[in-house]
């Protein structure tokens, strides 16, 4: 009997091995890179063993989660400021480790308007409106999509604005998408526009980051002026376009240039336009590639509003791939600065 009891106890222990130990994150490291453009933008990277997510406290009452340990944040205000940034690394079992670092920023450009797309759902109606329809009332370019404000075509999730074009029969069109604009909600003259975005894929896709003169209702186009900060053709997947349209230079005769870049549809890139009475300068990831001389006689000395849209085909987008079904234009943030 004693031998039987010992044998039974031994088998029970082997059939129910103890759970592996729960490991807390260790070796937490925090790196902060302050942008050299005096806008207060900082890129943070945190790494730790056994960590699956990170929470960033930026030291000014604002915070943000970053599952991969990488986040970007722009501080506001002017002058030299120092912030203590705290990071909490979390393991899969919920155990945590914390660390901190001091960040000094020098801000000479004032952030006057932005959308960080922090809240899931529809875009903020206080910041964005929509153009609905096909553009048959004068603002289209023979494109194939019908613009809607449906969540299927435009939504925010996990801090990213997603404008999705998809193939579907809708109101007599074969594709749907969305076109957002700040007309009647925000406009400005001179400053810096900065947009972080990842571009869609597919022949015929045509996403754009651009601006129109706020007096378009009274003057019409092209007299009001148009600033195309970034345009992209899915049929030319490594080429970016920046173009200005105004009297004498509009449509295919716009004044602009192009630059070739790889991974435009697999990574986020920063598209920037600096605008002064003297010039408009266009950058991608900090690289200047086009300078346009501004003059008092041109329309680029008045107020302009912002647009984000994703067209299909048309005069610029070209032939649509018959195999295209869906793709998304992703925007991390839109920021406007003034000196």
C-alpha positions, 0 to 999 in steps of 0.5 A: 500500500505504501509503495502504491501511494508513493507511485501515485503521488509521483505521477500526479506531480509529473502530470501537472508541472508548475507554471513558468515564472512570470518575468517582469521587463528588464534593461529598459532603455529610452532614447529621444531624438529632438528634431533640428527644425525648432518645432518641438517634435521629438521621436522616442524609442524604448526597448526592454527585455520581456516587454510587449508594450510601452506607455509614454508620459511626456511630462506635460500631462500628455501620454501615449501608448506605443506597442512597438516602443516607438512614438512621436510627440510635438511639444507646444509653446515657445523658447527652451523647455525641459521635460521629464519623460517617463516610460512604463514597459509592460510584460505579457503577464502585466508586470511593469518596469519604469524609467525616465529621461530628460528632454530639452526642446527649443521651440521657435515655430509655434504650433497653431493647428494640428490633428494627431488623430488620437480618438478612434472613430470619425474625424473631428467635425470641428476640424474636417469637412467632406466633399461628397460625390463625384466632383461633377460640380466642378472640382473633379478631374474625371476620376472614377470614385464617389467620395463619401463620409462613411466609415468604410472610406474614412476612419481613425483607429490606433492614432492613424487616419485611414482613407480607404478606396475600394472597388464597389458599385455605389451611386453609379460609380465603380469605386468609393473613397473620401476627401477631407478639407478644412474649408470654413474651419481653418485656413492661414497665410504663411507657415509650415505644413507637416504631414506624416503619411504612408501611401496606398498601393495599386495602379490608378491610386492617387492620394494627395496632401494639398491646399486651395485658396480660401477665396476659391468661391469668389475667384474660382480656380486657378485664380485662387491658387493651388499648392500640391504638397504631395501627390502620388501615382500608384502607377509610378510607385517610387515618384513623388510630385509637388506642384503649384497651380495658378493663372498661366500655370495650371492643369498639366502646365503646373509649376513643380517637380518630382523626386524618387523615393523607395518604400513610400507605401510600406513606411511613413514619411514626413511631407513638409512645405515651408511657405513665406512671402519669398518662397515655398519650399518642399521637403520629404523626410527633411530633404529639400527638393523643390523651391518656388519663388513667391511674388506679390502678384501671385495668389500664394499670399492669401489664406489657404485651407488644407485637403487630404484625399484619395482619388482613383484614376482620372486625368492624373491617376491614370489607368486603374489596375483591373485587379484593384480591390482596396487600399488605404492612405494612412496619415499619422498627423497633420501639423501647421506651424507659424514663426 
